[in-house]
Amino acid sequence: MTEMLTPIWQRLLNRPSICADDDFFDLGGDRVLAFKLFFEIARECGRDLPPETIILAPTLSSLAELLEQPSAARLPDVIQLKPGTEGPPVFINVGVGGTLLNMVPLTRHIATPHPIFGLVAKGTDGFEKPFDRVEDMAPYYVDMIKKYQPVGPYFLIGVSFGGLVMLEMARQLSENGEKIAFFCMLDTFPHSQYLSLGQRADTVFRKARHHFSALMELPFREAVSYFIRRVKTHLPAFGDRRLRILHRQAGDEKSSPRVMRRRAADDLALQRYQPRFYNGKVRYVKAKNGWYFPSDVFGVWNKLVADFEVESVAGDHLGMTVTHYETLASVLSRYLQEASS
């Protein structure tokens, strides 16, 4: 397997040589390259494994050893993203159709003695049907983290839609007498149908202004192309066979049936879930370039959370975690230190 993997790693990571113990992420690997890597592995040896497998086996030698096993390994319920030496674990939940691969650079830069774990969504490895209701997700995840930490205090981080799931988990844990020592939501918002009329209007206006500004900065042909791309992103893609084939040929994550099922289920769960009051504290971090969401974060959440604090970091909704992760990691490091003192 090492002989098969080595040239793939060299090509994808643009490295003339790869050592057996080189770490995929230390070499510049990310979510996109992980999906391409496992697309090529499936093509070369017929093993269709979820890209999150690279977190469990991040070196050439460990991945080769895993591939030599006779049957496909299921992902565990929880994956360790960063080892720790002391304190309760920190649990992270990601967004709609999201992957823990996005969390690896971020968590590696969080300065904390706490170990950090990512919750693996049901259906990520394709063995089970994903949940499509937050009310079903929350108790499932609560049971999951209790296997690793039977009693509180709990440290929770929810990214985007994952923040809504963590909110419901925090509510259930608190109502059962458990202590939540730290709960942070990263750019989390309810579905637009649960926003006020003014908040929805603000979002539509800001989104339209963003696209108009982008169009004005482009030459005519590029502007038309940009407009068509934006329209296509808001059209259902599940029935577009040609689009799926193009993504599959490129090794794109959008071609994965696992990802498509997860995203569809998460989208439905987001639409169905109306947040209920949480009688606790939430530290909230929003993206500065948040044109897609309401500008008044406090106005959205202050009636749903007893104690709410918000601050901004560089980047947009995705970029805050995958591009400007060092800035976000610094904020989370400070939060965790304060919560642990």
N, C-alpha and C positions, 0 to 999 in steps of 0.2 A: 504493500500500500504506500509506503514511503516513496518508492520510485514513481508511482502514479501521481502522488500529491505534489512532489517537489516542483516539477515544471509549472503546475497550475499556480502554486503560490508565487513562484518567481515572476510569472507573467502578470498576475493580478496585482501583486504588490510592487511590481517594477523593481525587483531585486535580482542582481546577477547570481547571488548564492543565498541559500537558506540553510541555517543550522537546525538540527533536530529539536533543540530546546528554545528556538526563537518564538516569542509570543506574537500571535497574529495582530493583536491590537498595538503592541509596541512597534511593530513594523509599519503602522499606518492603516491597518485594517479597520473598517467601519461597517455599518449596516449594509450599505450598498454592495461593498466587496464581499461581505459574508453571503448575501443572497446569490451573487455571481459564483462564488466558490462552491456552494452546495448545488447550484444548477449544473456546474461542470462535473461535480462528483457524481450526480445522478446520471448524467450523460455517459460518463466513463465507466462506471461500475454498477449502475442500476440501483444504487442505495439512495432512496429519497428521504433524507433526514431534514428536520427543521433547522434553519440557519442558527437558531439560538444554541444549537449543539456546540458551536465554537466557543461559547463562554465556559462550557464544562470541559472542553478539550482544546485549549487555545494554542497549543504547540503542535508542530508537525508530527512529533513522535506520539503525543497523546491522541491526536486525531486519527493517526494511522492505526493505533492500537484499538480504538473504538470501532473503526471501520472493519477491522478483522474479526469482530464478534459476529456470530452467525445470524443473529436476528436484530432488527431495528430496536434501539433502546428508546424507551419512553422518556420524555422530559420529567424531571422531578417536579413536585408541586412548588418548590421554592429553590431558587438558584442564588448562590452566594456571589455577589458582585464585588465585594471588597472584604477581606478578612479584618478582624478586629481582635483586640486583646482584652477589652473589659467593657462592662456596661451592657444593658439590654440591646438586642438587635434592632436595627432600623429596617422597616419594611417599606418597599416602594411598589406602587401599582401604576401601570402606564395607561395611555389613552386609547382611543378608538382604533381597533385593529393593530394596536401598537406592539412594539417588540422591545424586549429588555436590552437588545443590542445597542439601542440609543443611549442607554443609561451607563454603559461601561466607561466611556471617557469621563463623564460627570462624576460618577461615584469614586473613580480612582483619584480624583482631585479633591474630594471632600476630606478635610483634615479632622479626623475624629477617631477615638479608640473603639467606637462602637462598630461591630460587624454590620455590614449592609447586605440585605437580601432583596431580591426581586420576586414578586409573586407571579407565577406562571398561569396565564389565563387558561381556563378549560377550553380545549379544542386547539391549542397552539400547535401541538404535534400531530393533529389530525385524527387522533384515536377516539375522541369524544365530541359530541355535539356541543358547541359553545352556548353559554347562557344568553338569553335575550331580554333579561330583566335584572335591574340592579338589585331588587329585593331577593333574587335568587343568588346573585353573585356574592353579596355581602356575607351571609352566613357561611357560605362555602369557603370564602377567604378567612373568615374568623376562625373556623375550625382548622384551617391550614396553618395559620400562624400560631395557634394554641399548641400544635404539635411541637413547635420549636420553642415556644415560650408560653407555658401553661397559664401564668398570671402576669398582671401588669407590674410596673408601668410600661405602657406601649409607646413606641416611637413610630409615627406613620407619615409617609409622604405620598401624595397622589398627584400624578401628572395629567393635566387636561381632564378627559373623561374619567381617568383613574382617580381624580380628586373627588368626584361624585360618589364613586364606589367606596372610597376611604371615608367619606362623610357618613355614609350609611353604616359602615363598619364601626366608626367611632361612636355613633349614636347607640348602636346595639351593645357595644362593649361597656359604655358608660351606664346604660340602663341596667346592665347586669352587675354593676358595682365595681367594674374595673377602672383603673386610673389611666388616663391618657396623658402622658408626660409631654408629648410633643406631637403636633399635627400640623402639617404644612401642605397647602394646595398650590400647585404651579399652573397658573393661567387656566383655571377651571371655571366654567360657566354652565349654568343649566341650559337646556334646549331653549331656543328663542321663544317658543310658545309660552314659556313660564316667566318671561321677562315682561316688564310693563310696556305699554304702548310707546311711551317716550323712549325707553331703552332700545326697543326694536327699531324705531325710527332713526335713532342716533347711529345704530349699527349699519343700517342700510345706507344712510347718508355718507358715513365715513368710508364704507366699502366702495361706494360708487366714486367718491372723490379720489380714493387711492388708484382705482383703475383708470380714471380719467387723466390723472397726473402722469401715470405710466404711459398712456397712449400719446399724450402731448410731447413726451420726450423722445418718441420714436419717429423715424421716417415713415412715410405713408404705408409702404408695403409691409414693413415690420409691425406697424400699428394694426393693420388688418390681420396679420398672422397672430398677433397677441390676442386680439379680440376673439378670433376663432378658437384659440387654445382655451381661453377663459370660458367660452360657451361650452366647449366639449367637456371641461372638468365638471360642469354642473348637469351633464346628461348621464343617464344610467349607462354604465359600461358593461354590465353583466351579460347583456345579450349581443354585444359587439364581438363576434367571433374573430374577425380580422384583427381587432385591437389586441385581443388576448394572445393571438398567435405572434404578433409583433413583439409584445412584452416577453413572451416565452422565449423567442429567438434571441432576445437581448439578455436573458437571464434576469429579468426584472422581477421584483417582489410582487408586482401587481398581477403577475401571471399565476401565482400560487393559489390553488383552490383553498388551501388552509387559510391564507390571509384573507381571501375574498369572503369566506364563510364567517371568519371572526369579525371582519369589518362590518358586514351586513348585520350580524347579531348585535354588535356594539352600537351601531347606528340606531337600531330599533330600541335597544335598552335606553339610550340617551333620550330618544323621543318620549319614551314612556315614563321616565323617572322625574317626578316632581319633588325637589328637595324638601325635607322637613326640618324643623328647628333643631339645632344642635346646641345644647347647653354647656358649651366648653369654649376653649380658645383655639383660634385658627391663625397661624402665620401664613400670609398669602404673598406670593411673588408673581408679579405680572410682567409680561413682555412690554418694553417701551413702544415697539412698533406693533401695537395691538389693534390695527385697523379693522380686523375681522370681528372684534368683540366690542361690547359697550365700553365707553371711556370711563364711566363712573363705576368702578369695581365695588367701592364701598356701598354705593346705592343698591347694587344687586344683592350683596350678601349681609348687610348690617341687620336686616330683619330676620335672617335665617341662622345667625351665629351670635351667641351671647357675648363673646369677646373676639373682636376681629381687628387684625393689623395687616397693613398692606405696604409693600414697597416694590419698586420697579428695577429691572435689570435690562441690559442691552439685548437686542435681538427681537425677532418676531416669535410667533407661537412655537414653531419648531426650532428656530435658530437659537433660542435661549438655552436649550438643552444640548444641541448637537454642534453648535458653532461657538457660542459664547459660554461654553460650559465652565470655563475657569472662573468667570465672574459669578455665575450662579453657585458654583461650588463654594466660593468664598462666603457667600451669604448663608448657605446651608451649614457651613462649618461654624459660623458664628451662632446661628440658631441652636445647633445641637450642643454647643458649649454652654450656652445660657440655660438650656433645658436640663443639662446634666449637673449644673452647679447648685 
